[in-house]
Amino acid sequence: MSTQHLVLAAVAAALALGAAPAAQAQAKEKCYGIAKAGQNDCANLSGTHSCAGQSTTENAPDEWKYVPKGQCKAMKGLSADEAKAKMKK
C-alpha cells in the first residue's frame, strides 16, 4: 500500500469517527412519562422547571428523557402529543 493510500485511509477513518456522534444524536427521541425523579433530561411540558434533573415525581407525563428512536412505546412512554393530552385530563 502506498503512502498516499495510507493517508487517504487515515483521513476517511477520521471523518467516519467524527460523523458517528452526529448519527447517534439523530437516533434519539424524547419519551415522556418514563423519567424517574431527578433524572429528566430537560425542561418539562408544564413549565414548572427548565433544567435537567429537576423532576420531583416518578414517571410524570410532562417529564421526558431521550431514548433510542423507536424504543419509547416499548418502555410504555408517551409522545409529546400524548403527554399533552394526558396532562389535560
SULMOFEN-V491175 format. One line per field, one symbol per residue. phi: phi as a letter, one per 20 degrees, with the letter a starting at -180 (. if undefined). burial: # if it has 24 or more other ideal C-beta (glycine too) atoms within 12 Angstrom, else .. Layout:
phi = ???
burial = ???
This chain:
phi = .fffffffffffffffffefffffffecbfcendfegmcfeageffnebcbfmdfdcflffeebcfcggnegffemecfffffffffff
burial = ............................#######....##..##.........#...#########....#....##....#......
